[in-house]
Amino acid sequence: FALEFNSRKITIPSSVKFIENSALEFIAVEEISVAKENKYYHSIDGVLFETASNTLLRYPPLKPQKEYNVPDGVTKLAPSSFSHCILNDLTIAESVTALGSGMFAYGSLPKIAIPKNVKEIEW
């Protein structure tokens, strides 16, 4: 698929129906946006989500905010979703039940609380 991006933002067009989990792992941007017409993905405050599964796919590694609250309703944090990110604090919503492998690879997160509803942590 074709992506439009500059040094700060990547835009996923409406034609994209599938994004391989590792496809965005090494793209260093501040914001990920999705065309409004896309039925499969959406973005909230520059963070990428898969719509049908309520999965947070990618937090942009260069996003200037160093604290993030995963929105309520998200059920999974995808593998590598926070890789290469430097955060001071991450609050995971109680709705999250699964954490993907390598979520924080090559990044920094000094503090995290895993909600009691998490039943699966991928290795």
C-alpha positions in Angstrom: 0.0 0.0 0.0 1.1 3.6 -0.5 1.6 5.8 2.5 2.0 9.5 2.6 4.4 10.8 5.2 6.8 13.5 6.0 9.3 13.8 8.9 6.5 14.4 11.4 3.4 12.6 10.2 2.3 9.5 8.4 -1.1 9.3 6.8 -2.8 5.9 6.0 -5.2 6.2 3.1 -8.7 4.9 2.9 -7.7 2.0 0.6 -5.6 0.3 3.3 -7.4 -2.8 4.7 -4.5 -4.6 6.5 -1.4 -3.4 8.2 1.2 -6.0 9.2 2.1 -5.6 12.8 5.7 -4.8 12.2 5.1 -2.5 9.2 5.3 0.7 11.3 7.8 -0.5 13.9 10.7 1.5 12.6 8.9 4.6 11.2 9.9 7.5 13.4 7.1 10.0 13.4 5.2 12.2 15.8 1.7 11.5 14.5 -0.1 8.8 12.6 -3.4 9.8 10.9 -5.9 7.8 9.0 -8.2 8.9 6.2 -11.7 9.4 7.6 -13.1 7.0 4.9 -11.0 4.1 6.2 -13.3 1.4 7.6 -10.5 -0.7 9.2 -8.3 1.8 11.1 -8.6 5.1 12.9 -6.4 7.5 14.8 -7.0 9.2 18.1 -4.6 12.0 19.0 -2.1 10.7 16.5 -2.2 7.1 17.8 -3.1 4.3 15.4 -6.0 1.8 16.3 -7.5 -1.1 14.5 -11.2 -0.5 14.5 -12.8 -4.0 14.5 -10.6 -5.4 17.3 -10.3 -2.3 19.4 -6.5 -2.8 19.3 -3.9 0.0 19.8 -1.5 -0.7 17.0 1.1 2.0 17.2 2.0 4.9 19.4 4.3 7.2 17.4 7.9 7.1 18.8 8.5 10.8 18.4 5.2 12.0 19.9 6.3 14.8 22.3 3.9 13.8 25.1 5.7 11.7 27.7 2.6 10.4 29.4 -0.2 8.5 27.8 -3.6 7.1 28.9 -4.8 4.1 26.8 -8.4 5.0 26.0 -11.2 3.0 27.6 -12.6 0.4 25.2 -9.2 -0.7 23.9 -8.9 -4.4 24.5 -5.4 -5.2 23.2 -2.0 -3.5 22.9 -0.4 -4.9 19.8 3.1 -6.3 19.6 5.7 -3.5 19.3 2.9 -0.9 19.9 5.2 1.2 22.1 8.6 0.1 20.7 11.2 2.9 20.3 9.1 5.2 22.5 10.3 7.1 25.5 7.5 7.6 28.0 7.5 8.6 31.7 4.1 7.1 32.5 1.7 4.8 30.8 -1.8 4.2 32.1 -3.5 1.2 30.6 -7.3 1.1 30.6 -9.1 -1.5 32.6 -10.7 -2.7 29.3 -7.3 -4.1 28.1 -7.1 -7.9 28.4 -4.0 -8.6 26.2 -0.5 -7.2 25.8 1.5 -8.0 22.7 5.1 -9.1 22.6 7.9 -6.5 22.4 5.6 -3.7 23.3 8.3 -1.6 24.9 11.3 -2.9 22.9 14.1 -0.4 22.4 12.2 2.2 24.4 12.0 3.6 27.9 9.2 3.3 30.4 10.2 3.6 34.1 6.7 2.9 35.5 3.8 0.8 34.3 0.8 -0.7 36.1 -0.8 -3.7 34.5 -4.5 -3.8 35.1 -6.0 -6.9 36.8 -8.2 -7.6 33.7 -5.1 -8.5 31.6 -5.2 -12.3 31.0 -2.6 -12.6 28.2 0.9 -11.3 27.9 2.7 -12.4 24.7 6.3 -13.3 24.9 
